[in-house]
């Protein structure tokens, strides 16, 4: 199953992202509003430079299966930017996906961040200093977070043949690399 292959082969990237964003501070309630602004700004740049490219690569074959219209998050994170008084900035480098498999790999990173984001939103909503923060991006699927992740993984695992696992992994690594290096 490609989802397990991705999980195993992107673990170092995932750990690096958690370190970059000081994720451990979320659970010991020392995460600050500045930490939150950093995570929102970086995820905004990731979505700004990847969402349209991913969705246009997948639209024909996967549009309905993956409920792509319901998975768009750029406008949600733009609301978070505005509420935090952050500027919309362009990224310092470009991002391209060579095929639908790479796009699926990149989408794996985004959907995974949504799964984790739901946990982050719940924790931060109980943390001092986060009163009045609307978690548009991190809370985007609300109670449907689990089912949306499950649906994504099922489609990924049924639609991607083993000979294409490396292409999917390549897309995930591209997006993780972008996320870890954008500023």
trRosetta pair geometry for C-beta under 8 A, 3 or more apart (Angstrom, degrees):
i j d omega theta_ij theta_ji phi_ij phi_ji
1 4 4.7 75 79 10 98 105
1 5 6.9 -171 96 -9 49 89
1 157 4.5 -10 -149 -130 96 115
2 5 5.1 -54 -145 39 40 118
2 6 6.1 43 155 -22 70 103
2 156 5.5 -122 78 152 117 96
2 157 5.8 -167 35 -100 83 55
2 160 4.5 4 -26 84 158 135
2 162 7.8 -162 -69 -102 89 49
2 164 7.9 -22 -98 91 138 85
2 165 5.3 -160 -115 -113 92 86
2 168 5.6 28 -171 71 131 162
3 6 5.8 -51 -148 36 30 112
3 7 6.4 34 152 -22 63 105
3 108 7.4 -175 -120 -132 71 122
3 153 4.5 36 -94 -147 157 95
3 156 5.4 103 -62 95 94 130
3 157 5.4 -49 -6 -63 107 102
4 7 5.5 -50 -145 34 34 114
4 8 6.3 30 157 -15 66 106
5 8 6.1 -59 -150 39 26 107
5 9 6.0 0 162 2 64 119
5 165 5.1 -41 129 -159 164 126
5 168 7.9 83 92 80 121 122
5 169 6.9 -86 134 -68 104 114
6 9 6.2 -71 -135 51 25 96
6 10 5.6 -1 174 1 67 120
6 105 6.8 -173 -116 -132 125 81
6 108 5.4 -63 173 164 160 159
6 168 6.6 -75 -77 126 114 111
6 169 6.2 -162 -104 -95 72 74
6 172 5.6 142 -148 -47 108 167
7 10 6.7 -68 -130 46 16 93
7 11 6.8 46 159 -64 56 88
8 11 6.2 -29 -160 -23 27 114
9 169 5.4 -22 105 -134 143 127
9 172 7.9 104 96 81 99 138
10 13 4.7 -51 -170 42 77 118
10 14 5.7 84 129 -28 87 98
10 108 7.9 153 5 115 162 124
10 109 7.5 -134 -174 -89 157 92
10 169 7.3 -161 -53 -144 97 81
10 172 5.2 -78 -81 141 141 131
10 173 6.9 -145 -105 -75 95 68
10 176 6.3 178 -155 -47 110 155
11 14 5.6 -54 -146 37 32 114
11 15 6.3 32 156 -19 66 106
12 15 5.7 -53 -147 37 31 111
12 16 6.3 34 152 -21 63 106
13 16 5.6 -54 -149 35 31 113
13 17 6.5 33 152 -20 64 103
13 172 7.6 153 65 143 159 93
13 173 6.7 -154 -64 -119 153 62
13 176 3.7 13 -178 175 138 154
13 177 7.6 -68 -127 -54 123 58
13 180 7.1 -116 -153 -38 82 136
14 17 5.8 -53 -151 33 31 112
14 18 6.6 31 151 -18 64 104
14 112 7.5 -77 -109 143 117 144
14 176 7.6 -70 -57 -123 51 132
15 18 5.7 -52 -149 35 33 112
15 19 6.4 34 152 -19 65 105
16 19 5.6 -54 -149 37 32 112
16 20 6.3 38 151 -24 65 105
16 176 7.7 91 65 173 117 110
16 180 5.7 9 126 -114 122 136
17 20 5.5 -50 -145 33 32 115
17 21 6.3 11 162 -1 65 111
17 176 6.8 -99 -50 -147 121 90
17 179 6.2 6 -108 120 115 128
17 180 6.3 -101 -82 -80 74 91
18 21 6.3 -70 -145 49 26 97
18 23 4.0 -60 -160 18 81 140
18 24 7.5 80 159 -35 103 73
19 22 7.6 27 -177 -73 32 35
19 23 7.4 -52 -55 17 23 96
20 42 7.8 163 133 -158 126 176
20 180 6.1 -158 -52 -130 156 74
21 35 7.2 98 -180 -178 66 92
21 38 6.8 177 -127 106 71 108
21 39 4.7 65 -143 -94 120 105
21 42 7.5 -131 -86 49 103 146
22 25 4.5 3 150 11 103 123
22 26 7.7 134 115 -28 74 78
22 31 6.7 154 111 -111 110 82
22 35 5.3 -82 63 -139 131 127
23 26 5.5 -33 -167 6 54 117
23 27 7.8 32 151 -6 70 97
23 120 7.9 -82 -136 -97 91 111
24 27 6.4 -64 -165 39 43 100
24 28 6.6 14 151 3 75 110
25 28 6.1 -69 -139 52 37 92
25 29 7.9 -93 171 65 62 10
25 30 4.5 -90 -154 78 93 85
25 31 4.2 131 119 -70 99 69
25 32 7.7 -34 148 -6 142 67
25 35 6.3 -105 85 -137 142 172
26 29 7.9 18 168 -74 26 33
26 31 4.6 32 -88 -42 51 145
26 120 5.8 -67 -150 -129 152 80
26 123 5.1 75 163 108 97 147
26 124 6.6 -57 -147 -61 94 87
26 127 7.7 -100 -156 -52 56 151
27 123 6.2 -68 -90 -142 56 148
29 123 7.9 -141 -83 173 70 96
29 126 7.8 -76 -104 107 113 86
29 127 5.0 -176 -138 -121 82 97
29 128 7.2 66 178 17 110 86
31 35 4.9 -118 -163 79 75 145
31 36 6.7 86 155 -52 107 87
31 123 7.9 73 24 122 143 115
31 124 6.5 -74 88 -101 136 96
31 127 6.2 -7 59 -178 98 168
32 35 4.7 110 53 2 70 99
32 36 7.1 -129 103 -1 44 86
32 129 6.7 -41 -144 119 56 159
33 36 5.4 -51 -150 36 37 115
33 37 6.4 43 149 -24 66 101
33 84 7.9 176 179 -137 98 105
33 129 5.6 -121 -41 155 100 115
33 130 7.2 174 -86 -84 84 69
33 133 7.9 -164 -119 -78 95 135
34 37 5.5 -47 -146 32 34 114
34 38 6.6 38 152 -21 62 101
35 38 5.8 -54 -156 32 32 113
35 39 6.7 25 151 -15 65 105
36 39 5.9 -56 -148 37 34 107
36 40 6.2 30 155 -16 68 108
36 84 7.6 -151 113 -112 102 141
36 124 6.8 98 -97 -138 128 149
36 130 7.3 130 -56 -105 160 107
36 133 7.3 -34 159 -145 161 155
37 40 5.8 -57 -144 40 30 109
37 41 6.0 29 158 -20 66 110
37 84 5.4 168 -108 173 91 140
37 86 6.0 162 -157 -74 100 128
38 41 5.9 -56 -142 37 26 109
38 42 6.2 21 161 -14 63 110
39 42 6.1 -56 -144 40 27 108
39 43 6.2 23 159 -13 63 112
39 120 7.9 -135 138 -174 159 157
40 43 6.0 -61 -145 43 27 106
40 44 6.1 36 153 -28 64 106
40 77 6.5 173 -165 -159 83 95
40 80 5.1 -133 -151 130 133 127
40 81 6.5 178 145 -77 117 64
40 84 6.3 122 77 10 157 160
40 86 6.9 163 101 12 117 161
40 137 6.7 147 -129 33 87 146
41 44 5.5 -52 -150 30 29 117
41 45 6.7 27 154 -17 63 102
41 81 7.2 98 -95 -110 64 96
41 86 5.6 -135 -85 -173 101 150
41 89 7.7 22 -165 33 105 110
42 45 5.9 -52 -152 34 33 109
42 46 6.5 36 149 -20 64 104
42 179 6.4 81 160 -161 107 74
42 182 6.1 137 -145 82 79 107
42 183 7.8 -20 -101 -103 92 43
43 46 5.3 -49 -147 35 37 117
43 47 6.3 34 155 -15 68 105
43 77 6.1 -137 111 -132 102 147
43 113 6.7 171 -124 160 121 149
43 137 6.5 126 114 161 139 154
43 179 7.6 20 -95 -134 54 108
44 47 6.0 -60 -149 40 29 106
44 48 6.0 33 154 -25 66 109
44 74 7.9 92 -147 -142 65 67
44 77 4.8 -173 -95 141 79 126
44 78 7.1 113 -135 -76 113 55
44 80 7.7 -147 -71 74 113 108
44 81 5.7 68 -98 -66 154 123
44 86 7.7 169 5 109 161 136
44 88 7.4 -123 158 -123 136 70
45 48 5.5 -50 -140 35 31 117
45 49 6.3 8 166 0 64 112
45 89 7.1 -25 -87 81 107 84
45 90 8.0 93 -129 177 97 23
45 91 4.7 116 -170 -81 113 99
45 182 4.7 -178 114 151 140 144
46 49 6.6 -78 -152 47 21 94
46 50 5.9 -20 167 13 63 126
46 110 7.5 177 134 -93 119 93
46 175 6.8 75 -159 -170 108 92
46 178 6.2 127 -117 112 81 111
46 179 4.9 16 -91 -93 130 89
46 182 6.7 -171 -64 26 71 155
47 50 6.3 -80 -128 52 23 90
47 51 4.8 24 -171 -35 73 118
47 73 5.8 -105 -126 89 143 97
47 74 4.7 178 146 -92 119 77
47 77 5.7 129 36 33 154 148
47 110 7.2 102 -94 -124 83 123
48 51 7.3 2 -75 14 10 105
48 74 6.5 115 -82 -133 52 114
48 88 7.7 141 -96 -163 146 95
48 90 7.7 -142 130 -124 144 49
48 91 7.0 169 82 -28 117 105
49 53 7.6 -6 155 3 50 127
49 91 5.2 -26 -46 3 144 143
49 94 7.1 -167 -158 -149 125 45
49 95 4.6 96 144 30 115 123
49 178 6.9 -144 91 -180 133 143
49 182 7.8 -172 23 -105 145 146
50 53 5.7 -77 -154 48 40 109
50 54 5.5 38 159 -25 82 111
50 95 5.7 -45 -77 111 85 145
50 97 7.8 80 -144 -32 85 117
50 106 5.6 -147 -169 170 130 135
50 110 7.2 -168 105 -60 132 129
50 175 6.0 57 -113 -117 158 108
50 178 7.3 144 -55 86 123 159
51 54 5.9 -58 -146 35 26 109
51 55 6.2 14 163 -11 64 112
51 72 6.6 88 -177 -139 131 74
51 73 6.9 -149 -104 50 138 77
51 74 4.9 -134 35 -45 164 116
51 110 7.6 115 -92 -116 80 160
52 55 6.0 -61 -141 43 28 106
52 56 6.0 23 163 -16 66 111
52 74 7.9 2 -39 -31 83 155
53 56 6.2 -56 -140 39 24 105
53 57 6.4 24 157 -19 60 110
53 95 7.1 -166 34 107 160 94
53 96 7.0 -139 -156 -132 151 45
53 97 5.6 139 144 18 116 107
53 103 7.1 -147 129 -111 77 103
54 57 6.0 -66 -156 36 27 109
54 58 6.3 -1 159 0 65 117
54 97 6.7 81 -88 -1 61 157
54 103 4.5 146 -139 -159 63 93
54 106 5.3 -133 -94 90 119 122
54 107 5.3 139 -172 -65 136 93
54 110 7.5 -118 -2 3 176 146
55 58 6.0 -70 -141 48 30 99
55 59 5.9 56 160 -62 68 92
55 68 5.5 125 -136 -174 99 129
55 72 7.2 11 -75 -89 152 94
56 59 5.8 -18 -135 -13 31 120
57 97 5.8 -63 -46 94 162 129
57 99 7.1 127 -163 161 125 24
57 100 5.0 176 156 -98 97 61
57 102 7.7 -62 164 71 165 83
57 103 3.7 -175 86 -56 139 157
58 61 6.6 -88 -165 59 56 87
58 62 4.2 -44 178 52 99 123
58 63 6.9 150 125 -61 80 58
58 66 6.8 -16 153 33 136 149
58 68 6.5 163 100 -90 115 137
58 100 5.7 119 -89 -143 64 96
58 103 5.3 -156 -44 123 99 137
58 104 6.9 120 -92 -69 123 74
58 107 7.2 24 -38 -42 157 148
59 62 7.3 -54 -79 58 5 73
59 63 4.7 34 -164 -70 52 111
59 68 6.5 -102 -106 49 63 171
60 63 6.7 51 -51 -16 5 112
61 65 7.9 -29 139 20 61 127
61 100 6.6 28 41 -147 136 160
61 159 8.0 129 146 -162 118 138
62 65 5.2 -78 -151 55 58 109
62 66 4.6 24 162 -1 101 120
62 68 6.8 98 113 -51 87 116
62 100 7.5 151 -8 -166 124 123
62 104 7.7 156 -61 -89 167 101
62 155 6.9 100 -143 167 106 138
62 159 7.4 70 -95 -170 106 174
63 66 7.0 -87 -151 47 8 90
63 68 5.0 -68 -139 14 56 127
63 69 7.8 45 -172 -26 87 85
64 67 7.3 18 -173 -74 33 46
65 155 5.2 130 146 -123 114 132
65 159 7.6 107 130 -58 160 142
66 71 6.7 -35 145 -9 97 148
66 107 7.7 -8 -166 168 151 156
66 151 7.4 140 -134 133 49 105
66 152 6.5 56 -139 -110 93 72
66 155 5.6 -149 -80 85 82 172
67 70 4.4 -16 150 33 109 118
67 71 6.3 117 101 -26 78 98
67 148 7.7 -98 67 -130 133 90
67 151 7.1 19 13 130 118 150
68 71 5.5 -68 -147 38 37 111
68 72 7.3 56 158 -45 67 85
69 72 6.6 -33 -164 -7 34 111
70 148 7.6 -134 120 -119 119 122
71 107 7.8 31 151 -154 147 111
71 111 7.3 -33 -149 -89 124 96
71 148 7.4 154 -94 -169 93 123
72 75 6.7 38 133 14 107 99
72 76 8.0 144 119 -5 66 102
73 76 5.0 -59 -160 41 61 118
73 77 5.9 52 147 -19 88 103
73 110 7.2 -177 27 -179 139 117
73 114 7.2 -140 -79 -87 150 116
73 137 5.9 78 -179 -136 110 81
73 140 5.7 -58 -115 -90 101 166
74 77 6.2 -60 -147 39 29 102
74 78 6.3 35 153 -24 64 107
75 78 5.4 -51 -148 33 34 118
75 79 7.0 42 151 -23 62 97
76 79 5.8 -49 -161 26 35 112
76 80 7.0 33 143 -15 64 101
76 136 4.2 -167 -174 146 84 102
76 137 4.9 143 119 -82 105 58
76 140 5.3 38 178 -100 174 112
77 80 5.2 -45 -153 34 45 116
77 81 6.5 55 146 -25 68 97
77 136 6.8 -170 -75 94 31 106
77 137 4.0 50 -85 -82 80 129
78 81 5.4 -43 -148 30 37 117
78 82 6.5 38 152 -19 64 102
78 88 7.1 10 -129 -90 93 119
79 82 5.7 -54 -150 36 32 111
79 83 6.3 28 154 -16 66 108
79 134 7.1 -58 134 98 113 125
79 136 4.4 65 77 -10 122 173
79 137 8.0 177 57 -38 90 80
80 83 5.8 -57 -144 39 31 108
80 84 6.2 17 159 -7 66 113
80 134 7.1 -141 -98 87 72 82
80 135 7.4 27 -100 -138 120 33
80 136 5.0 -147 -50 42 91 106
80 137 5.2 -55 -15 -6 146 108
81 84 6.1 -73 -150 47 25 101
81 86 4.5 -96 -157 69 76 104
81 87 7.6 -74 178 76 116 9
81 88 6.3 77 147 -72 158 75
82 85 7.5 28 -176 -77 32 34
82 86 7.8 -83 -55 46 20 71
83 133 7.3 127 129 -143 131 58
83 134 5.8 -155 -96 39 176 102
83 136 7.9 140 6 -7 136 120
91 94 7.5 144 86 -82 117 32
91 95 7.5 16 79 -14 159 107
91 178 7.6 0 -166 -172 155 102
91 182 4.9 -51 -141 -140 109 115
92 182 6.4 166 28 -142 90 60
92 183 6.1 8 -8 50 132 76
93 178 7.5 -140 83 -128 102 83
93 181 7.3 -12 34 114 131 117
93 182 7.3 -128 41 -99 85 76
95 174 6.7 126 -153 156 94 107
95 175 7.3 67 -159 -100 137 61
95 178 5.0 16 -93 -100 128 149
97 102 4.1 179 -160 106 93 116
97 103 4.7 107 143 -68 158 72
97 106 6.0 -91 -86 -12 134 141
97 171 5.6 36 -132 -122 110 105
97 174 6.9 164 -94 82 74 156
98 102 5.3 87 41 2 74 150
98 167 7.9 -106 73 -154 110 101
98 170 7.8 -21 30 116 117 134
99 102 5.4 102 54 10 66 98
99 103 7.2 -120 108 -3 39 93
99 167 6.3 -31 67 -177 124 132
100 103 5.2 -54 -148 38 39 118
100 104 6.3 45 152 -24 69 99
101 104 5.6 -48 -150 31 33 112
101 105 6.6 35 150 -18 62 102
101 160 6.8 109 -126 -126 94 110
101 164 4.9 -130 -115 178 144 114
101 167 3.6 43 111 116 141 119
101 168 4.9 -92 179 -65 88 67
101 170 7.7 55 115 48 102 103
101 171 6.5 -174 121 -16 59 130
102 105 5.5 -52 -152 35 36 115
102 106 6.4 37 150 -18 67 103
102 167 5.9 -86 -53 169 71 81
102 168 7.1 -157 -86 -110 29 30
102 170 5.5 -54 -106 93 96 97
102 171 3.1 151 -167 -74 54 106
102 174 6.6 27 -169 18 111 141
103 106 5.7 -52 -148 36 33 111
103 107 6.3 35 151 -21 65 106
103 171 6.0 -100 -19 -141 16 151
104 107 5.5 -53 -146 37 33 114
104 108 6.6 47 149 -30 63 97
104 156 6.2 146 179 -118 119 93
104 159 7.9 -155 -115 92 154 120
104 160 6.6 -175 115 -73 161 128
104 168 5.3 -45 88 -125 107 99
104 171 6.4 105 60 67 53 155
105 108 5.4 -42 -155 20 35 118
105 109 7.3 35 148 -17 60 96
105 167 7.3 -155 -26 126 131 54
105 168 4.1 154 -66 179 100 54
105 169 5.9 -147 -124 -54 139 8
105 170 6.3 134 43 63 169 50
105 171 2.8 134 59 70 113 99
105 172 3.7 -102 174 -31 97 76
105 173 7.4 -21 154 8 135 63
105 174 7.5 89 101 30 121 97
105 175 7.2 177 119 8 83 116
106 109 5.8 -49 -162 29 40 112
106 110 6.7 32 146 -13 68 105
106 171 4.5 -89 -29 164 79 101
106 172 6.4 -160 -71 -85 35 40
106 174 6.5 -44 -81 74 103 103
106 175 4.1 128 -131 -45 82 136
107 110 5.5 -55 -147 40 40 110
107 111 5.9 35 156 -16 73 107
107 152 7.3 -147 137 -156 109 123
107 171 7.9 2 9 135 68 132
108 111 6.1 -56 -139 42 25 105
108 112 6.1 29 156 -21 61 111
108 152 7.6 157 -105 152 58 122
108 156 6.8 80 -86 -111 105 154
108 168 7.2 72 -15 173 140 102
108 171 7.8 108 23 98 105 105
108 172 5.3 -34 67 -94 121 113
109 112 5.8 -58 -148 37 25 113
109 113 6.5 26 153 -20 62 105
109 172 5.3 148 -46 -143 103 74
109 175 4.4 -173 42 98 155 133
109 176 5.8 -151 -116 -59 141 79
109 179 7.3 -157 164 -19 138 144
110 113 5.7 -54 -150 33 31 110
110 114 6.7 35 149 -22 63 102
110 175 7.3 -79 -39 173 84 155
111 114 5.4 -47 -152 30 38 116
111 115 6.7 43 148 -21 64 99
111 148 7.4 -147 -150 133 106 97
111 149 6.2 146 162 -113 106 70
111 152 4.8 -162 -166 159 165 175
112 115 5.5 -48 -152 31 37 114
112 116 6.5 29 152 -8 66 105
112 149 7.9 88 -95 -130 45 111
113 116 5.7 -55 -146 46 36 108
113 117 5.7 48 150 -33 66 108
114 117 5.2 -49 -139 33 29 120
114 118 6.8 41 157 -29 59 94
114 138 7.7 173 -139 -139 51 41
114 140 6.2 -64 -141 49 111 117
114 141 6.3 73 166 -6 122 119
114 145 6.7 -163 141 -139 93 94
114 148 7.3 -59 117 102 139 130
114 149 7.4 -168 87 -75 103 96
115 118 6.2 -48 -163 18 28 111
115 119 7.6 21 144 -8 57 102
115 145 6.2 133 -115 173 56 106
115 149 4.9 62 -84 -90 118 141
116 119 5.7 -57 -161 36 44 111
116 120 6.2 45 144 -22 73 106
117 120 5.1 -51 -144 36 39 116
117 121 6.2 42 156 -23 69 101
117 135 7.7 166 165 177 97 115
117 137 6.5 -91 -169 125 151 80
117 138 3.4 -143 174 -136 101 74
117 139 7.3 -125 134 -44 100 37
117 140 7.5 29 102 11 138 94
118 121 5.9 -49 -148 32 29 112
118 122 6.7 28 152 -17 60 105
118 138 6.5 177 -69 166 31 76
118 139 6.5 98 -116 -110 64 50
118 141 6.9 -50 -78 56 124 98
118 145 4.3 19 -69 -115 159 165
119 122 5.9 -56 -153 35 31 111
119 123 6.4 28 152 -16 65 108
120 123 5.9 -60 -149 39 30 109
120 124 6.0 19 160 -13 68 112
120 135 7.9 172 101 -144 87 137
120 138 5.3 -93 77 -152 108 142
121 124 6.1 -59 -138 42 26 104
121 125 6.1 32 160 -27 63 108
121 135 3.8 123 -127 162 116 167
121 138 4.0 164 -54 117 108 117
121 139 4.5 152 -162 -61 171 92
122 125 6.0 -55 -149 29 25 113
122 126 7.2 9 155 -6 57 107
123 126 6.2 -76 -166 41 32 101
123 127 6.5 33 144 -32 70 113
124 127 4.9 -54 -144 26 44 120
124 130 4.7 -174 164 -135 87 171
124 133 6.9 -55 135 78 119 144
124 135 7.2 132 71 -78 123 130
124 138 8.0 57 31 90 132 163
125 130 6.2 -117 -102 115 28 126
125 133 7.6 -138 -97 68 66 100
125 135 7.1 -80 -61 -17 104 133
127 130 5.0 57 74 9 88 126
130 133 4.6 -57 -170 15 76 132
135 138 4.3 -59 -177 62 109 101
135 139 4.0 91 102 -10 104 111
136 139 6.8 -58 -113 52 8 90
136 140 6.7 43 157 -81 52 78
137 140 6.0 -19 -161 -45 27 110
139 142 6.1 43 169 -80 86 60
141 144 4.5 -111 173 80 94 85
141 145 4.2 134 86 -79 122 61
141 148 4.8 -108 -134 9 150 149
142 145 7.0 -161 77 -32 22 89
144 147 5.2 -63 -161 53 69 109
144 148 5.2 72 139 -30 91 105
145 148 6.0 -60 -145 37 24 109
145 149 6.4 22 158 -17 63 109
146 149 6.0 -60 -149 37 27 109
146 150 6.2 26 156 -19 65 110
147 150 5.5 -54 -141 38 32 114
147 151 6.2 36 158 -22 66 105
148 151 5.8 -51 -147 35 29 113
148 152 6.5 32 153 -20 62 105
149 152 5.7 -55 -150 35 31 112
149 153 6.4 27 155 -16 65 107
150 153 5.9 -57 -147 39 29 109
150 154 6.3 31 155 -21 64 108
151 154 5.8 -56 -147 35 28 112
151 155 6.5 25 158 -16 64 106
152 155 6.1 -60 -152 37 28 107
152 156 6.2 29 153 -19 65 111
153 156 5.5 -56 -145 39 31 115
153 157 6.0 24 159 -15 67 111
154 157 6.0 -60 -143 41 26 106
154 158 6.1 11 163 -8 64 113
155 158 6.2 -65 -141 44 25 100
155 159 5.6 3 169 -4 66 123
156 159 6.5 -69 -131 45 16 98
156 160 5.8 -10 -179 1 60 122
156 168 7.6 111 -160 -151 104 148
157 160 7.0 -54 -114 40 16 95
160 164 5.3 -123 -166 84 86 116
160 165 6.8 107 146 -82 118 58
160 168 5.7 17 -148 -51 152 146
161 164 5.3 82 64 11 74 104
162 165 5.6 -15 -160 -24 47 114
164 167 4.9 -47 -167 36 74 118
164 168 6.2 75 136 -23 85 97
165 168 5.8 -59 -153 37 34 110
165 169 6.2 34 151 -19 68 108
166 169 5.3 -51 -143 39 35 115
166 170 6.3 46 152 -29 64 100
167 170 5.4 -46 -151 27 32 118
167 171 7.0 32 151 -16 61 99
168 171 5.9 -53 -158 33 35 110
168 172 6.7 33 147 -16 65 105
169 172 5.6 -54 -149 37 36 112
169 173 6.2 34 154 -18 68 107
170 173 5.8 -56 -147 38 29 110
170 174 6.4 35 152 -24 63 104
171 174 5.6 -49 -147 31 32 115
171 175 6.6 24 158 -13 64 104
172 175 6.1 -60 -152 38 30 104
172 176 6.2 28 154 -16 66 110
173 176 5.7 -54 -141 41 32 111
173 177 6.0 35 158 -23 66 108
174 177 5.9 -58 -149 36 25 111
174 178 6.4 27 153 -20 62 107
175 178 5.5 -50 -148 35 34 115
175 179 6.2 36 153 -20 66 106
176 179 5.6 -55 -146 37 31 113
176 180 6.1 24 158 -15 66 111
177 180 5.9 -59 -143 41 27 107
177 181 6.1 0 164 2 64 119
178 181 6.4 -81 -144 49 21 94
178 182 5.7 28 166 -39 68 112
179 182 6.3 -42 -127 17 21 111
